[in-house]
Amino acid sequence: MSTLLNFVTFDIINTDPIYDGIFGADDTSPLNDHFYEAGYVSTDYIRNIGSLFLFIWIGLGLGISGLLILKIKKLPEKMRKKI
């Protein structure tokens, strides 16, 4: 069941070591057994959404860098040489 749940929630990256390094150890537990069975192993929202949190930040980073590249391309030639 957990493999199917990981596939359906697009949680393809094991984020536990990443989040432990960034936020520290998780000392919370699910509210009850039903939440645990549904895949919510913590009361921390970021840990529960799994790799989606990383994908959001990667998407934002790529979007901002793409906008910066477009702005640089629109600059006059003299200004681009200074950058």
N, C-alpha and C positions, 0 to 999 in steps of 0.2 A: 504494500500500500504506500509506503514512503517513497518508493521510486516513482510511482504514478503521481503522487502529490508534488514531488520535486519537478517533474516534467510539466505538470499543469500550471504551476506557479512560476515557471521559467527560472527556477532556482538552480542553475546549472553549475555555479561556482560555489565551492565550500567557503563561506565567508566567516566562519567561526574564528580561524586564526587571524584574519585581517581585523575583524572587529575587536578581538581580544587585545591586539596590539594597539589599536587606536583608542578604544573606549575603556579598556581594562576588562577584568574578569566579570562575567555576568553572575550576579548573586540573586537574581530574581527567579521566580518559578511561575508557571502558568496559573491562571486563576482556579482552574479545576481540571479534571481528567479529560473532559470533552474538548477543551482548548488544546491540551497536549496531543490528543488523537488527531486533531485537525491540523497539527503542525506548528502551532504557536507554543514554543517552548519557553517563552519569556514574556514579561509584561513590557519590555522595551520595544518600541515601535520599529526602530531601525534594524534590530536583530530579527524581528519577525518578517520584515519584507525581504530579507535576504539580499541576493545579488542585484535586485532591482534598484536599491540605493546606489550601488556602484555604477550601474548603467545610466542612471539619471545624471550623475556627476560627469561621467565620460561624455555623454551627449551634450551637456552644457559646455564642457570644455572644448569639444569639437566645434560647436556652434559659434562660440566666442572667437576661437582662433580662425574660423572661416570668415567671420565678419571682419576681423582685423586684416586678413589677407586681401579681402575685397577692397577695403579702405586704402591699403597700401598700393594696390594696383591702380586705383583712381588718382593717386597723387601725381603731380607733374614730374617729369624726368629729373629735374634738378633736385627736388625734394627726396626722391627715392635714392639718389646717390649718397645723400647725407645719412640715410638710415643704414 
